[in-house]
Amino acid sequence: MKNILIIGAGRSATALINYVLEQANKFEWNVVIADSNLSLAQKKVKGHERGEAIELNVMNETSRKEQIKKADVVVSLLPAFLHIEVAHDCINLNKHLITASYVSKEMYQLGEEASKRNLIFMGEMGLDPGIDHMSAMEKIDEIKDQGGKINSFRSYTGGLIAPESDTNPWRYKFTWNPRNVVLAGQGTAQYLKDNKYNYLPYSRLFDEHQLVDIKGMGNYEMYANRDSLLYRDVYGLSEIPNIIRGTLRNIGYCDAWNALIKIGLTDGSHPIMNCDKLSFGEWVDGYTDEKTGSSIKERIANLLDLPSTSKVLDQLEWLGLFGEEKIKIKDASPAMILESLLLKKWQLSPEDKDMIIMQHEFEYELKGEERTLFSTLVMKGNDEEDTAMSRLVGLPLGIFVKLVMQGKITAKGVNIPVMKEVYKPVLEELQDFDVIFQESELIMA
């Protein structure tokens, strides 16, 4: 195999592209970086002798198939809903496919056909999902190999801003897809506590956040992430009475985001007609009863049942939600309007450093002892371009691409990286890039 196609050159692609191009020199591979924005693809390739930047409209079926046909391995960094189009092409053209996104039901339905064609379709091969699966499985297998019985598994990950770059009231800036941040948590989160199924609908998710202690870092807010129950069987923990996966945010974020939900500003289901003629303040005021206060801020305070001195109101005001700036987007959904505002307010400055935190907590019994193992990863980025997010999404993808190109992966069909033949070499090489989990353990006789 000689040819690699990477579709998408956005925020999370930099480290992947740099890694694959470096490997291409060693193994004489050819790498095509395809994006709808040609100049962005060219910027990422940087004139590398083994790289080629091309413009690609992924919705153009003819152009898409033409590029996939030339490749041996395809990496899709497209928005998750577009992976399936690429996947069907990869099935028909007999190409391996790797993504960092959650594997959809539609993708899993291609598993049997992919296996028949001896194809590797690996999803959830980034940070979260990705490194979380691999690092968790490594510890789960180690505990089981020692004869331990796992009774509780908690896993938390946060794409955050480093303390030295924490310069706004929300204590948050964009380091990955802004659209996904705005829509995060929609649906119902599910987890298991003391053998009881727990369900948190979106309307309560951010209100019912918890505080968690991250070893060496202090307290962070955590809200439950998607469906934790899906991973009981995948992780080989089908009998476990406690399992939860969560997303981390700095203290003060969840209450303010919950306010946006309660007002109705994260709804992506319908357009706000003629919103381009409104200011952000007029738009937000449309959600209130004009008789409840003398200003927009007061009316929102009454709507949210908050005192006028609430920090949450200061956070909303800082965003400009009570101001006179025009929206300038026609017939957009509330979520789109909010995203357009956040893109300006939560933008990384050139010298800003992001920070990734991941922590696994395992409670287990071994030789008559009750043990709790903490496994913690903290990584900071260097600047706006070289982010920890880009590294931790892109590097596992790149390492796995190399393993596939070298013929070292036997797992065919649609999978996620929970098997030892995947997680062991990927985690070992990630240590060369300072992706190292610090461990501590409490033992109670």
HUNOR-V896322 format. One record per pair of residues at least 6 apart in sequence whose ideal C-beta (glycine too) atoms are under 7 Angstrom apart, sorted by the first residue. I is the first residue (numbers start at 1). GAP is how many residues later the second one is. D is the distance in whole Angstrom. If there is no record, write none. Layout:
i=I gap=GAP d=D
i=I gap=GAP d=D
//
This chain:
i=1 gap=71 d=4
i=1 gap=72 d=7
i=1 gap=404 d=5
i=2 gap=27 d=6
i=2 gap=28 d=6
i=2 gap=70 d=6
i=3 gap=27 d=5
i=3 gap=67 d=6
i=3 gap=68 d=5
i=3 gap=69 d=5
i=4 gap=16 d=6
i=4 gap=25 d=6
i=4 gap=27 d=5
i=4 gap=67 d=6
i=4 gap=68 d=7
i=4 gap=69 d=5
i=4 gap=397 d=6
i=5 gap=27 d=5
i=5 gap=29 d=7
i=5 gap=62 d=6
i=5 gap=63 d=6
i=5 gap=66 d=4
i=5 gap=69 d=5
i=6 gap=7 d=7
i=6 gap=10 d=7
i=6 gap=11 d=6
i=6 gap=14 d=7
i=6 gap=25 d=7
i=6 gap=27 d=5
i=6 gap=28 d=7
i=6 gap=69 d=5
i=6 gap=71 d=7
i=7 gap=27 d=5
i=7 gap=49 d=7
i=7 gap=51 d=6
i=7 gap=67 d=7
i=7 gap=68 d=7
i=7 gap=69 d=5
i=7 gap=70 d=6
i=7 gap=71 d=6
i=7 gap=79 d=7
i=8 gap=27 d=6
i=8 gap=68 d=7
i=8 gap=69 d=3
i=8 gap=70 d=5
i=9 gap=24 d=5
i=9 gap=26 d=4
i=9 gap=31 d=5
i=9 gap=32 d=5
i=9 gap=35 d=5
i=10 gap=67 d=6
i=11 gap=165 d=6
i=11 gap=166 d=7
i=11 gap=379 d=7
i=12 gap=65 d=6
i=12 gap=164 d=6
i=12 gap=377 d=6
i=12 gap=378 d=5
i=12 gap=381 d=4
i=12 gap=382 d=6
i=13 gap=31 d=6
i=13 gap=64 d=5
i=13 gap=381 d=6
i=14 gap=30 d=6
i=14 gap=371 d=6
i=14 gap=376 d=5
i=14 gap=380 d=7
i=15 gap=375 d=5
i=15 gap=376 d=4
i=15 gap=379 d=3
i=15 gap=380 d=5
i=16 gap=378 d=3
i=16 gap=381 d=5
i=16 gap=382 d=5
i=17 gap=16 d=6
i=17 gap=27 d=5
i=19 gap=375 d=7
i=19 gap=376 d=6
i=19 gap=379 d=4
i=20 gap=11 d=5
i=20 gap=378 d=5
i=20 gap=381 d=6
i=21 gap=10 d=6
i=21 gap=27 d=5
i=21 gap=29 d=6
i=21 gap=30 d=5
i=23 gap=6 d=7
i=23 gap=379 d=5
i=24 gap=6 d=7
i=24 gap=7 d=5
i=24 gap=26 d=4
i=25 gap=25 d=6
i=27 gap=378 d=7
i=29 gap=21 d=6
i=29 gap=376 d=7
i=30 gap=20 d=6
i=31 gap=19 d=6
i=31 gap=20 d=5
i=32 gap=20 d=5
i=32 gap=22 d=6
i=32 gap=35 d=7
i=33 gap=8 d=5
i=33 gap=11 d=6
i=33 gap=12 d=5
i=33 gap=18 d=6
i=33 gap=20 d=5
i=34 gap=7 d=7
i=34 gap=20 d=5
i=34 gap=22 d=4
i=34 gap=33 d=6
i=35 gap=6 d=4
i=35 gap=21 d=7
i=36 gap=19 d=7
i=36 gap=20 d=7
i=36 gap=21 d=6
i=38 gap=15 d=6
i=38 gap=17 d=4
i=41 gap=12 d=4
i=41 gap=13 d=7
i=42 gap=11 d=4
i=45 gap=6 d=4
i=45 gap=7 d=7
i=45 gap=8 d=4
i=56 gap=7 d=6
i=56 gap=8 d=7
i=56 gap=11 d=6
i=57 gap=6 d=6
i=58 gap=6 d=6
i=58 gap=20 d=6
i=58 gap=24 d=6
i=64 gap=25 d=6
i=65 gap=24 d=5
i=65 gap=28 d=7
i=68 gap=6 d=6
i=68 gap=21 d=5
i=68 gap=22 d=6
i=68 gap=25 d=6
i=68 gap=27 d=6
i=69 gap=24 d=5
i=71 gap=24 d=6
i=72 gap=23 d=7
i=72 gap=24 d=7
i=73 gap=22 d=7
i=73 gap=23 d=5
i=73 gap=25 d=7
i=73 gap=328 d=6
i=73 gap=331 d=5
i=73 gap=332 d=6
i=74 gap=12 d=6
i=74 gap=16 d=6
i=74 gap=21 d=5
i=74 gap=22 d=7
i=74 gap=23 d=5
i=75 gap=23 d=5
i=75 gap=322 d=6
i=75 gap=326 d=6
i=76 gap=7 d=5
i=76 gap=10 d=5
i=76 gap=21 d=7
i=76 gap=23 d=5
i=77 gap=23 d=7
i=78 gap=8 d=7
i=80 gap=21 d=4
i=80 gap=22 d=7
i=83 gap=16 d=5
i=83 gap=18 d=6
i=83 gap=24 d=7
i=84 gap=20 d=7
i=84 gap=22 d=5
i=84 gap=23 d=6
i=86 gap=11 d=7
i=87 gap=10 d=6
i=87 gap=20 d=6
i=87 gap=23 d=6
i=87 gap=34 d=7
i=90 gap=7 d=4
i=91 gap=19 d=6
i=91 gap=22 d=6
i=91 gap=23 d=6
i=91 gap=26 d=7
i=94 gap=23 d=6
i=94 gap=25 d=7
i=96 gap=23 d=6
i=96 gap=24 d=4
i=96 gap=308 d=6
i=97 gap=24 d=5
i=98 gap=24 d=5
i=98 gap=27 d=6
i=98 gap=299 d=6
i=98 gap=302 d=6
i=98 gap=303 d=6
i=99 gap=24 d=5
i=99 gap=26 d=7
i=100 gap=25 d=6
i=100 gap=26 d=3
i=100 gap=30 d=6
i=100 gap=293 d=6
i=100 gap=297 d=6
i=101 gap=22 d=6
i=102 gap=22 d=6
i=102 gap=27 d=6
i=103 gap=20 d=4
i=103 gap=21 d=6
i=103 gap=311 d=6
i=103 gap=313 d=6
i=107 gap=16 d=6
i=107 gap=307 d=6
i=108 gap=306 d=5
i=110 gap=11 d=7
i=110 gap=304 d=6
i=111 gap=302 d=4
i=111 gap=303 d=4
i=114 gap=7 d=5
i=114 gap=298 d=7
i=114 gap=299 d=5
i=114 gap=300 d=6
i=115 gap=297 d=5
i=115 gap=298 d=4
i=118 gap=294 d=6
i=119 gap=293 d=6
i=120 gap=284 d=6
i=120 gap=289 d=6
i=120 gap=291 d=7
i=120 gap=292 d=6
i=121 gap=292 d=7
i=121 gap=293 d=4
i=122 gap=278 d=6
i=122 gap=293 d=6
i=122 gap=295 d=7
i=123 gap=291 d=7
i=123 gap=293 d=6
i=124 gap=6 d=6
i=124 gap=9 d=6
i=124 gap=292 d=4
i=124 gap=293 d=7
i=125 gap=271 d=6
i=125 gap=272 d=5
i=125 gap=275 d=5
i=125 gap=292 d=6
i=126 gap=267 d=4
i=126 gap=270 d=6
i=126 gap=271 d=6
i=127 gap=229 d=7
i=127 gap=262 d=7
i=127 gap=265 d=4
i=127 gap=266 d=5
i=128 gap=29 d=4
i=129 gap=287 d=7
i=130 gap=266 d=5
i=130 gap=287 d=7
i=131 gap=227 d=7
i=131 gap=261 d=6
i=131 gap=265 d=6
i=132 gap=23 d=6
i=132 gap=25 d=6
i=132 gap=226 d=6
i=133 gap=283 d=6
i=133 gap=284 d=5
i=133 gap=285 d=5
i=134 gap=283 d=5
i=134 gap=289 d=4
i=134 gap=292 d=6
i=134 gap=293 d=6
i=135 gap=225 d=7
i=135 gap=240 d=7
i=135 gap=292 d=7
i=135 gap=302 d=6
i=136 gap=19 d=6
i=136 gap=99 d=7
i=136 gap=224 d=5
i=137 gap=98 d=6
i=137 gap=281 d=5
i=137 gap=286 d=5
i=138 gap=285 d=6
i=138 gap=289 d=6
i=139 gap=221 d=6
i=139 gap=223 d=6
i=139 gap=234 d=7
i=139 gap=236 d=6
i=140 gap=10 d=7
i=140 gap=95 d=6
i=140 gap=96 d=7
i=141 gap=279 d=7
i=143 gap=7 d=6
i=143 gap=219 d=6
i=143 gap=221 d=5
i=146 gap=220 d=6
i=147 gap=219 d=7
i=148 gap=216 d=4
i=148 gap=217 d=6
i=148 gap=218 d=4
i=149 gap=215 d=6
i=149 gap=216 d=5
i=150 gap=87 d=6
i=150 gap=90 d=6
i=150 gap=212 d=6
i=150 gap=214 d=4
i=151 gap=89 d=7
i=151 gap=90 d=6
i=151 gap=91 d=7
i=151 gap=212 d=5
i=151 gap=213 d=6
i=151 gap=214 d=7
i=152 gap=90 d=4
i=152 gap=211 d=4
i=153 gap=84 d=6
i=153 gap=87 d=6
i=153 gap=89 d=7
i=153 gap=90 d=5
i=153 gap=209 d=6
i=154 gap=90 d=5
i=154 gap=207 d=4
i=155 gap=90 d=5
i=155 gap=205 d=5
i=156 gap=56 d=6
i=156 gap=66 d=5
i=156 gap=90 d=5
i=156 gap=92 d=5
i=156 gap=203 d=5
i=157 gap=90 d=7
i=157 gap=91 d=6
i=157 gap=200 d=7
i=157 gap=201 d=5
i=158 gap=62 d=6
i=158 gap=89 d=6
i=158 gap=90 d=3
i=158 gap=91 d=6
i=158 gap=199 d=5
i=159 gap=16 d=5
i=159 gap=17 d=6
i=159 gap=195 d=7
i=159 gap=197 d=6
i=159 gap=230 d=5
i=160 gap=88 d=7
i=160 gap=90 d=6
i=160 gap=194 d=7
i=160 gap=195 d=5
i=160 gap=197 d=6
i=161 gap=10 d=7
i=161 gap=11 d=6
i=161 gap=12 d=5
i=161 gap=191 d=7
i=161 gap=193 d=6
i=161 gap=194 d=6
i=162 gap=191 d=4
i=162 gap=192 d=6
i=162 gap=193 d=4
i=162 gap=218 d=5
i=164 gap=189 d=6
i=165 gap=187 d=4
i=165 gap=188 d=5
i=168 gap=150 d=7
i=169 gap=145 d=6
i=169 gap=146 d=5
i=169 gap=149 d=5
i=170 gap=83 d=6
i=170 gap=86 d=6
i=170 gap=145 d=6
i=171 gap=79 d=4
i=171 gap=81 d=6
i=171 gap=82 d=6
i=172 gap=77 d=7
i=172 gap=78 d=7
i=172 gap=81 d=6
i=172 gap=174 d=6
i=173 gap=173 d=5
i=173 gap=174 d=7
i=173 gap=175 d=5
i=173 gap=179 d=7
i=174 gap=7 d=7
i=174 gap=172 d=5
i=174 gap=173 d=7
i=174 gap=174 d=7
i=175 gap=173 d=7
i=175 gap=179 d=4
i=175 gap=212 d=5
i=175 gap=214 d=4
i=176 gap=213 d=5
i=178 gap=161 d=5
i=178 gap=164 d=6
i=178 gap=165 d=6
i=179 gap=160 d=6
i=182 gap=84 d=6
i=182 gap=153 d=5
i=182 gap=156 d=6
i=182 gap=157 d=5
i=182 gap=160 d=7
i=183 gap=85 d=6
i=183 gap=152 d=6
i=185 gap=17 d=6
i=185 gap=20 d=5
i=185 gap=21 d=7
i=185 gap=38 d=6
i=186 gap=16 d=5
i=187 gap=15 d=6
i=188 gap=11 d=5
i=188 gap=12 d=7
i=188 gap=13 d=5
i=189 gap=11 d=4
i=189 gap=16 d=6
i=189 gap=35 d=4
i=189 gap=36 d=7
i=189 gap=37 d=6
i=190 gap=7 d=7
i=190 gap=9 d=6
i=190 gap=37 d=5
i=190 gap=38 d=6
i=190 gap=39 d=5
i=191 gap=7 d=5
i=191 gap=33 d=6
i=191 gap=37 d=4
i=191 gap=38 d=7
i=191 gap=52 d=6
i=191 gap=53 d=4
i=192 gap=6 d=7
i=192 gap=37 d=6
i=192 gap=49 d=7
i=192 gap=50 d=6
i=192 gap=51 d=5
i=193 gap=49 d=6
i=194 gap=47 d=6
i=194 gap=48 d=7
i=195 gap=46 d=4
i=200 gap=8 d=6
i=200 gap=24 d=5
i=202 gap=59 d=7
i=203 gap=58 d=7
i=205 gap=18 d=5
i=205 gap=19 d=7
i=206 gap=17 d=6
i=206 gap=48 d=5
i=206 gap=51 d=5
i=206 gap=52 d=4
i=206 gap=55 d=6
i=207 gap=51 d=5
i=209 gap=12 d=5
i=209 gap=13 d=6
i=209 gap=14 d=5
i=209 gap=45 d=4
i=210 gap=12 d=5
i=211 gap=8 d=5
i=211 gap=10 d=6
i=212 gap=7 d=7
i=212 gap=8 d=6
i=212 gap=10 d=5
i=213 gap=6 d=6
i=214 gap=6 d=6
i=214 gap=143 d=6
i=214 gap=145 d=5
i=214 gap=162 d=6
i=215 gap=144 d=7
i=215 gap=159 d=5
i=215 gap=161 d=5
i=215 gap=225 d=6
i=216 gap=160 d=7
i=217 gap=140 d=6
i=217 gap=161 d=6
i=219 gap=32 d=7
i=220 gap=28 d=5
i=220 gap=29 d=7
i=220 gap=30 d=6
i=220 gap=31 d=7
i=221 gap=27 d=7
i=221 gap=28 d=5
i=221 gap=30 d=6
i=221 gap=32 d=6
i=221 gap=33 d=5
i=222 gap=24 d=4
i=222 gap=25 d=7
i=222 gap=26 d=6
i=223 gap=23 d=6
i=223 gap=24 d=6
i=223 gap=31 d=6
i=224 gap=20 d=6
i=224 gap=22 d=5
i=225 gap=20 d=5
i=225 gap=21 d=5
i=225 gap=22 d=5
i=228 gap=15 d=5
i=228 gap=16 d=5
i=228 gap=17 d=5
i=231 gap=12 d=7
i=231 gap=14 d=7
i=232 gap=6 d=5
i=232 gap=8 d=6
i=232 gap=11 d=6
i=234 gap=182 d=7
i=234 gap=184 d=6
i=235 gap=183 d=7
i=237 gap=6 d=7
i=248 gap=109 d=6
i=252 gap=59 d=7
i=255 gap=57 d=5
i=256 gap=56 d=5
i=256 gap=59 d=4
i=256 gap=60 d=7
i=259 gap=45 d=5
i=259 gap=53 d=5
i=259 gap=57 d=6
i=260 gap=6 d=6
i=260 gap=78 d=7
i=262 gap=42 d=6
i=263 gap=21 d=7
i=263 gap=24 d=5
i=263 gap=37 d=7
i=263 gap=40 d=7
i=264 gap=23 d=6
i=264 gap=70 d=6
i=265 gap=69 d=5
i=265 gap=73 d=5
i=266 gap=68 d=7
i=266 gap=69 d=5
i=266 gap=72 d=6
i=267 gap=66 d=7
i=267 gap=67 d=5
i=267 gap=68 d=6
i=268 gap=65 d=5
i=268 gap=67 d=4
i=269 gap=64 d=7
i=270 gap=63 d=6
i=271 gap=60 d=4
i=271 gap=61 d=6
i=271 gap=62 d=6
i=272 gap=11 d=7
i=272 gap=60 d=6
i=272 gap=62 d=6
i=272 gap=65 d=7
i=273 gap=58 d=6
i=275 gap=8 d=6
i=275 gap=52 d=5
i=275 gap=54 d=6
i=275 gap=56 d=7
i=275 gap=57 d=6
i=275 gap=62 d=6
i=276 gap=51 d=6
i=276 gap=52 d=6
i=276 gap=53 d=6
i=276 gap=54 d=4
i=278 gap=49 d=6
i=279 gap=44 d=7
i=279 gap=45 d=5
i=279 gap=46 d=6
i=279 gap=47 d=6
i=280 gap=40 d=5
i=280 gap=41 d=5
i=280 gap=43 d=6
i=280 gap=45 d=6
i=280 gap=47 d=6
i=280 gap=61 d=6
i=281 gap=15 d=5
i=281 gap=41 d=5
i=281 gap=42 d=5
i=281 gap=43 d=6
i=283 gap=44 d=6
i=283 gap=54 d=7
i=284 gap=12 d=6
i=284 gap=16 d=7
i=284 gap=37 d=5
i=284 gap=38 d=7
i=285 gap=11 d=5
i=285 gap=14 d=7
i=287 gap=16 d=7
i=288 gap=11 d=4
i=288 gap=12 d=6
i=288 gap=15 d=5
i=289 gap=10 d=7
i=290 gap=9 d=7
i=292 gap=7 d=5
i=292 gap=10 d=4
i=293 gap=6 d=4
i=293 gap=8 d=7
i=293 gap=9 d=5
i=296 gap=26 d=5
i=297 gap=16 d=6
i=297 gap=20 d=6
i=297 gap=25 d=5
i=298 gap=10 d=6
i=300 gap=13 d=7
i=300 gap=16 d=7
i=301 gap=6 d=7
i=301 gap=7 d=5
i=301 gap=9 d=7
i=301 gap=12 d=6
i=306 gap=6 d=6
i=306 gap=7 d=6
i=319 gap=22 d=6
i=319 gap=26 d=5
i=320 gap=21 d=6
i=327 gap=10 d=6
i=329 gap=7 d=6
i=329 gap=8 d=6
i=329 gap=11 d=6
i=348 gap=36 d=4
i=349 gap=35 d=7
i=350 gap=33 d=6
i=350 gap=34 d=5
i=351 gap=32 d=6
i=352 gap=31 d=7
i=352 gap=32 d=6
i=353 gap=27 d=5
i=353 gap=28 d=5
i=353 gap=29 d=7
i=353 gap=30 d=7
i=354 gap=27 d=4
i=354 gap=33 d=5
i=354 gap=34 d=5
i=354 gap=35 d=6
i=355 gap=23 d=7
i=355 gap=25 d=5
i=355 gap=33 d=6
i=356 gap=23 d=5
i=356 gap=32 d=4
i=356 gap=33 d=6
i=356 gap=36 d=5
i=357 gap=21 d=5
i=358 gap=19 d=4
i=359 gap=15 d=7
i=359 gap=16 d=7
i=359 gap=17 d=5
i=360 gap=15 d=4
i=361 gap=11 d=7
i=361 gap=13 d=6
i=362 gap=11 d=4
i=363 gap=9 d=5
i=364 gap=7 d=6
i=369 gap=74 d=5
i=369 gap=75 d=7
i=369 gap=76 d=6
i=370 gap=74 d=4
i=371 gap=70 d=6
i=371 gap=71 d=7
i=371 gap=72 d=5
i=372 gap=69 d=7
i=372 gap=70 d=5
i=373 gap=66 d=7
i=373 gap=68 d=5
i=374 gap=65 d=7
i=374 gap=66 d=5
i=375 gap=62 d=5
i=375 gap=64 d=5
i=376 gap=61 d=6
i=376 gap=62 d=5
i=377 gap=58 d=7
i=377 gap=60 d=5
i=379 gap=9 d=4
i=379 gap=13 d=7
i=379 gap=55 d=7
i=379 gap=56 d=7
i=380 gap=8 d=6
i=381 gap=6 d=4
i=381 gap=7 d=4
i=391 gap=42 d=7
i=392 gap=43 d=7
i=395 gap=35 d=6
i=395 gap=38 d=6
i=396 gap=30 d=5
i=396 gap=34 d=7
i=399 gap=27 d=5
i=399 gap=30 d=5
i=399 gap=31 d=7
i=400 gap=22 d=7
i=400 gap=26 d=6
i=403 gap=6 d=5
i=403 gap=22 d=6
i=409 gap=12 d=7
i=409 gap=13 d=7
i=410 gap=11 d=6
i=411 gap=8 d=6
i=411 gap=10 d=7
i=411 gap=11 d=7
i=417 gap=6 d=6
i=417 gap=9 d=7
//
